[in-house]
Amino acid sequence: MTPAPPVLTPGDPAGIGGELALMAWRAGAANDVPPFAVLDDPERLRRLAATLGWDVPVAAIADPREAAHRFAGALPVVKHTFPRPVTPGTPDSGNAHAVVEAIDRAVQFARAGHAGAVVTNPIAKAVVRAAGFAHPGHTEYLAHLASTGDAVPEPVMMLAAPELRVVPVTVHMALKDVPGTLTAAAITHAARTTARGLSRDFGVEQPRIAVAGLNPHAGEDGAMGREEIEVISPALESLRAEGLDVRGPLSADTLFHADARGGYDAAVCMYHDQALIPLKTLDFAHGVNITLGLPFVRTSPDHGTAFRIAGTGTADPTSLLEALRTARIMAANRTALDMGRG
């Protein structure tokens, strides 16, 4: 059974999401781009294509599943309108509710089986706060949408490129707050979720996970901090007792060279930049933001709205193309696993 095509959200319509969708269709099968559906205003995308001088036919569809047979001839678009006129590069809080509603609709399609995955174009958090969006970002809002009763998923953010996958335990916080926030429970949750995601979504039968220390040289036996001794090592001991292949705590300055990367499938890092700097240095363009631990597949390009260049047609679509390809792989692996269980 082949999963349904992914559905792509518009993100902030004043950003580069619309032109990236057009670019992805233009790249097409020749660049291994899987069929996908876009949630957006078909007329808006037609006007944008015409302004940019691109020949991109747009087909209005009612269900993302139609994209499977419409994609070869036109960009399939499920109609989603914005109440305020859209000017590239000029975000409008009057469209904030529609931006958030697009995420809601994409998740509804995915949970109903009408979309094989949710791929999200970037939003501007300062804009969507005008719609009462109180979540730190996409990841936390998607967890909210995936909640059932009192059960709220605790998703984990993975950044992936062809040469490296990384998972930060702590994410968007000041560096000075990381040591006090870092707990054994947070580390074990990140590692368990990573292991399950590698197995379920990427087909890695026996995931190997490297875990970074917090301090330089992983603390040097307490000489430069005791977090490795008092927090990280106990967490890893409990994970090993569960049968997980976890290694560490390892010095972050020797964790990301080529030989080291060959020894693990993902690296769990203690804070945001410890994870993202090596990945973006190795391969900035191909990085994909993946949310593990949700009942549906979610990927996203690893960049922002780029208001400064919106509407110019100069944005780089590479990360979105990778996000679409990754969504296809993850959805196919989940489908195969679920069919095997059945």
C-alpha positions as CSV (number, residue, x, y, z in Angstrom):
1,M,0.0,0.0,0.0
2,T,1.4,3.4,-1.0
3,P,0.7,6.2,1.5
4,A,-1.2,9.3,0.3
5,P,0.9,12.3,-0.9
6,P,2.1,14.8,1.7
7,V,0.3,18.1,2.2
8,L,2.3,21.3,2.2
9,T,1.2,24.2,4.3
10,P,1.6,27.8,3.0
11,G,3.5,29.1,6.1
12,D,3.3,32.9,6.2
13,P,2.0,33.8,2.8
14,A,4.2,36.9,2.7
15,G,7.3,34.7,3.0
16,I,8.9,32.4,0.4
17,G,6.6,29.4,1.0
18,G,4.5,30.0,-2.1
19,E,7.4,30.3,-4.5
20,L,9.1,27.3,-2.9
21,A,6.0,25.2,-3.7
22,L,6.1,26.5,-7.3
23,M,9.8,25.6,-7.5
24,A,9.3,22.2,-6.1
25,W,6.7,21.4,-8.8
26,R,9.0,22.8,-11.5
27,A,11.8,20.5,-10.1
28,G,9.4,17.6,-10.5
29,A,10.1,13.9,-11.0
30,A,13.5,14.7,-12.7
31,N,14.7,15.7,-9.3
32,D,12.9,12.8,-7.4
33,V,10.3,15.2,-6.0
34,P,7.3,13.1,-4.9
35,P,3.8,14.2,-5.7
36,F,2.4,16.6,-3.1
37,A,-0.6,18.8,-2.5
38,V,-0.4,22.5,-1.4
39,L,-2.8,24.1,1.0
40,D,-3.0,27.7,-0.4
41,D,-5.1,30.0,-2.5
42,P,-4.9,28.7,-6.2
43,E,-5.4,32.2,-7.6
44,R,-2.6,33.6,-5.4
45,L,-0.2,30.9,-6.6
46,R,-1.2,31.5,-10.3
47,R,-0.6,35.2,-9.9
48,L,2.8,34.6,-8.2
49,A,3.9,32.2,-10.9
50,A,2.9,34.8,-13.6
51,T,4.7,37.6,-11.8
52,L,7.9,35.4,-11.6
53,G,7.5,34.4,-15.3
54,W,7.2,30.7,-14.5
55,D,4.9,28.4,-16.4
56,V,3.3,26.5,-13.6
57,P,-0.3,25.3,-14.2
58,V,-2.3,25.1,-11.0
59,A,-5.0,22.5,-10.4
60,A,-7.6,23.1,-7.7
61,I,-8.4,19.9,-5.8
62,A,-10.6,19.0,-2.9
63,D,-8.5,16.2,-1.3
64,P,-4.7,15.8,-1.1
65,R,-5.1,12.2,-2.3
66,E,-5.9,13.7,-5.8
67,A,-2.4,14.9,-6.0
68,A,-1.2,11.4,-6.8
69,H,-2.7,11.6,-10.3
70,R,-2.8,15.3,-10.9
71,F,0.8,16.2,-10.0
72,A,2.3,15.3,-13.4
73,G,0.3,17.9,-15.2
74,A,-0.2,20.7,-12.7
75,L,0.6,21.8,-9.1
76,P,-2.3,20.4,-7.0
77,V,-3.7,23.0,-4.6
78,V,-6.4,22.5,-1.9
79,K,-8.0,25.9,-1.6
80,H,-7.1,27.9,1.5
81,T,-7.8,31.6,1.4
82,F,-6.4,34.5,3.2
83,P,-8.7,37.4,4.3
84,R,-6.1,40.1,3.7
85,P,-4.2,40.8,0.4
86,V,-0.8,39.3,0.4
87,T,2.3,41.4,-0.4
88,P,5.5,39.4,-0.6
89,G,7.9,40.5,2.1
90,T,5.2,42.4,4.1
91,P,3.6,40.1,6.8
92,D,0.1,41.0,7.8
93,S,-1.3,40.0,11.2
94,G,-4.7,40.0,9.6
95,N,-3.8,36.7,8.0
96,A,-2.5,35.1,11.2
97,H,-5.7,33.1,11.8
98,A,-5.6,31.7,8.3
99,V,-1.9,30.7,8.7
100,V,-2.7,28.7,11.9
101,E,-5.9,27.2,10.3
102,A,-3.8,25.9,7.5
103,I,-1.7,23.9,10.0
104,D,-5.0,22.6,11.6
105,R,-6.3,21.5,8.3
106,A,-3.1,19.8,7.3
107,V,-3.1,17.8,10.5
108,Q,-6.7,16.9,10.0
109,F,-5.9,15.5,6.5
110,A,-3.0,13.5,7.9
111,R,-4.9,12.0,10.8
112,A,-7.8,11.0,8.4
113,G,-5.3,9.3,6.1
114,H,-6.0,11.8,3.3
115,A,-2.3,13.0,3.5
116,G,0.7,10.7,4.1
117,A,2.6,13.5,5.9
118,V,2.5,17.1,6.9
119,V,5.2,19.3,5.5
120,T,5.2,22.8,6.9
121,N,6.5,26.0,5.3
122,P,7.9,28.5,7.7
123,I,5.7,30.7,9.9
124,A,6.7,34.0,11.6
125,K,5.9,33.5,15.3
126,A,5.6,37.2,15.9
127,V,2.8,37.3,13.3
128,V,0.8,34.3,14.4
129,R,0.8,35.5,18.0
130,A,-1.8,37.9,16.8
131,A,-4.1,34.9,16.4
132,G,-3.5,33.9,20.0
133,F,-0.8,31.4,19.0
134,A,0.8,30.8,22.4
135,H,3.2,28.0,21.5
136,P,6.9,28.4,21.1
137,G,6.8,27.0,17.6
138,H,5.4,24.5,15.1
139,T,6.6,21.5,17.1
140,E,4.7,22.4,20.3
141,Y,1.6,23.3,18.4
142,L,1.6,20.0,16.5
143,A,1.8,18.2,19.8
144,H,-1.2,20.1,21.0
145,L,-3.2,19.1,17.8
146,A,-2.1,15.5,18.3
147,S,-3.4,15.4,21.9
148,T,-6.2,13.0,22.8
149,G,-8.0,13.6,26.0
150,D,-5.3,14.1,28.7
151,A,-2.6,12.4,26.6
152,V,-0.3,15.0,25.1
153,P,2.6,13.8,23.0
154,E,6.1,15.0,23.9
155,P,7.7,15.3,20.5
156,V,11.4,15.6,19.9
157,M,13.0,17.8,17.2
158,M,15.4,16.1,14.9
159,L,17.5,17.9,12.3
160,A,18.7,15.7,9.5
161,A,20.9,16.0,6.5
162,P,22.5,13.2,4.4
163,E,25.6,13.0,6.5
164,L,24.2,13.7,10.0
165,R,21.1,13.5,12.2
166,V,21.0,15.4,15.5
167,V,18.5,15.8,18.3
168,P,18.9,18.6,20.9
169,V,17.6,17.8,24.4
170,T,17.0,21.4,25.2
171,V,16.0,23.7,22.4
172,H,15.0,27.4,22.4
173,M,16.3,28.8,25.6
174,A,19.2,30.9,26.8
175,L,22.5,29.0,27.2
176,K,22.7,30.0,30.9
177,D,19.4,28.2,31.5
178,V,20.5,24.9,30.0
179,P,22.3,23.3,33.0
180,G,19.4,23.9,35.3
181,T,16.9,22.5,32.8
182,L,18.9,19.4,31.8
183,T,17.6,16.3,33.6
184,A,18.1,12.6,33.3
185,A,14.4,12.3,32.4
186,A,14.7,14.8,29.5
187,I,17.8,12.9,28.2
188,T,16.2,9.5,28.4
189,H,13.0,10.8,26.7
190,A,15.0,12.3,23.8
191,A,17.1,9.2,23.3
192,R,14.1,6.8,23.5
193,T,12.1,8.9,21.1
194,T,15.1,9.1,18.8
195,A,15.6,5.4,18.8
196,R,11.9,4.7,18.1
197,G,11.9,7.3,15.3
198,L,15.0,5.8,13.7
199,S,13.4,2.4,13.7
200,R,9.9,3.3,12.7
201,D,10.5,6.2,10.3
202,F,13.9,5.4,8.8
203,G,14.0,1.6,9.0
204,V,17.1,1.4,11.2
205,E,16.8,-1.9,12.9
206,Q,19.3,-1.4,15.7
207,P,19.7,2.3,16.2
208,R,23.1,3.5,17.4
209,I,22.9,6.7,19.4
210,A,25.8,8.9,20.4
211,V,25.2,11.3,23.3
212,A,27.3,14.4,23.8
213,G,28.4,15.8,27.1
214,L,27.5,19.3,28.2
215,N,30.9,20.6,29.1
216,P,34.1,20.8,27.2
217,H,35.8,17.4,26.9
218,A,32.6,15.9,28.5
219,G,33.6,17.5,31.8
220,E,37.0,15.7,32.1
221,D,35.8,13.5,35.0
222,G,34.4,16.5,36.9
223,A,37.2,18.9,36.4
224,M,35.0,21.1,34.1
225,G,31.5,20.5,35.5
226,R,29.7,17.6,37.1
227,E,26.6,17.3,34.8
228,E,28.2,14.4,32.9
229,I,28.7,12.5,36.2
230,E,25.5,13.4,38.0
231,V,22.9,13.7,35.2
232,I,24.0,12.4,31.8
233,S,25.8,9.2,32.8
234,P,23.0,7.9,35.0
235,A,20.5,8.6,32.2
236,L,22.7,6.5,29.8
237,E,23.0,3.7,32.3
238,S,19.2,3.4,32.5
239,L,18.9,3.5,28.7
240,R,21.5,0.7,28.3
241,A,19.6,-1.3,30.9
242,E,16.6,-1.1,28.5
243,G,18.7,-2.5,25.7
244,L,19.4,0.7,23.8
245,D,22.7,1.2,22.1
246,V,23.8,4.5,23.5
247,R,27.4,5.8,23.7
248,G,28.7,8.6,25.8
249,P,28.8,11.1,27.2
250,L,31.2,12.0,24.5
251,S,33.2,15.2,23.9
252,A,31.3,17.3,21.4
253,D,34.5,18.6,19.8
254,T,35.3,15.1,18.4
255,L,31.8,13.9,17.8
256,F,31.1,15.2,14.4
257,H,34.1,14.5,12.2
258,A,33.7,12.0,9.4
259,D,35.1,8.9,11.1
260,A,33.0,9.6,14.3
261,R,29.8,10.0,12.3
262,G,30.3,6.6,10.8
263,G,29.8,5.1,14.3
264,Y,26.2,6.2,15.0
265,D,22.8,6.8,13.4
266,A,22.0,10.0,15.4
267,A,23.6,12.2,17.9
268,V,21.7,13.4,21.0
269,C,23.1,16.8,22.0
270,M,22.5,18.8,25.2
271,Y,21.5,22.2,23.7
272,H,20.4,23.8,20.5
273,D,23.7,25.1,19.0
274,Q,25.7,22.0,20.0
275,A,23.4,20.1,17.6
276,L,22.7,22.6,14.9
277,I,26.1,24.2,14.3
278,P,27.7,21.0,13.0
279,L,24.8,20.0,10.9
280,K,24.4,23.4,9.3
281,T,28.2,23.6,8.8
282,L,28.3,20.2,7.1
283,D,25.2,20.8,4.8
284,F,23.2,23.9,5.3
285,A,21.1,23.6,2.2
286,H,19.9,19.9,2.7
287,G,18.9,20.2,6.4
288,V,15.4,19.1,7.3
289,N,13.5,19.7,10.5
290,I,11.7,16.5,11.6
291,T,9.3,16.0,14.5
292,L,9.6,12.6,16.1
293,G,7.0,11.2,18.5
294,L,3.8,12.4,16.7
295,P,1.1,10.1,15.4
296,F,1.7,11.5,11.9
297,V,4.8,12.3,9.9
298,R,5.9,16.0,10.0
299,T,8.9,17.5,8.2
300,S,9.8,21.1,7.4
301,P,12.6,23.0,5.6
302,D,15.2,24.1,8.0
303,H,15.0,27.9,7.3
304,G,12.7,30.8,8.0
305,T,10.2,32.9,6.1
306,A,13.0,35.0,4.3
307,F,10.7,38.0,4.0
308,R,13.7,40.0,2.6
309,I,13.8,38.0,-0.6
310,A,10.1,36.9,-0.8
311,G,8.6,37.4,-4.2
312,T,11.9,37.6,-6.0
313,G,12.2,33.9,-7.1
314,T,15.7,33.7,-5.7
315,A,15.0,31.4,-2.7
316,D,16.8,28.1,-2.6
317,P,14.3,25.2,-2.7
318,T,16.8,22.5,-1.7
319,S,15.7,22.2,1.9
320,L,12.0,21.9,0.9
321,L,12.8,19.3,-1.7
322,E,14.6,17.3,1.0
323,A,11.7,17.8,3.4
324,L,9.3,16.3,0.8
325,R,11.6,13.4,0.0
326,T,12.1,12.7,3.7
327,A,8.4,12.8,4.3
328,R,7.9,10.2,1.5
329,I,10.5,7.9,3.1
330,M,9.1,8.3,6.6
331,A,5.5,7.7,5.5
332,A,6.4,4.7,3.4
333,N,8.3,3.1,6.4
334,R,5.4,3.7,8.7
335,T,3.0,2.2,6.3
336,A,5.2,-0.9,5.8
337,L,5.6,-1.3,9.5
338,D,1.8,-0.9,10.2
339,M,1.0,-3.4,7.4
340,G,3.5,-5.9,8.9
341,R,1.8,-5.6,12.3
342,G,-1.5,-6.2,10.6
